[in-house]
């Protein structure tokens, strides 16, 4: 049976009742009310996916023009992202600016539109050794990973080595490097390592690990002040 369904709510400002009338098409009433409320609230629905798009932003023309002359390089080794500027300087590419985009992508920008293109042609061997792929920037070039420092609490001394921390890191991504104090065992209460991860949410967890027959709980948390991108 089809008809018209009325959903009522209170206008907090005026104290009046608001009605959202929708046609009954045999679906659940709450689905109709939800769509009516979304339309009234000005939130648009993506016709291709069920996800809601709440904001729209139009980029500046000059920004798009500048980026269109840039290139995006995917590093072969994640640790090279931190040292990309030094690598470029060492090869004599003093006018090339490198900017981490988060994860493996690095934005390469020259002083003019042709500088990077010419270097890619003349120094193909070097770029191929450092990057797995170098391409023109497009608006779809988004970071799939981010670098973040992770702190661990509760690690027993008998498990204080790189293999153990790599085991912990593998739950969220790839271990890139250990903090110097961790390597030298200056402290045995807190351990820190740099992680490459595709997780968008903040990492905070308690991991149970059996260490030589002993069950221990390791608290793992992201350091918000040391996130690299």
Secondary structure, DSSP 8 states (H G I E B T S, - for coil): ---EEEEEEE-TTT--EEEEEEE--SS-HHHHHHHHHHHHHT-EE-SSSS-EE-------HHHHHHHHT-EEEEESSGGGGTTHHHHHHHTT-TT-EEEE-STTEEEEE-SSTTHHHHHHHHTHHHHHHHEEEEEE--TT---S-EEEEEEEE---GGG-SHHHHHHHHTTTEEEEEE-HHHHHTS-SSEEEEEEEE---S--EEEEEEEETTEEEEEEEEE-TTS---
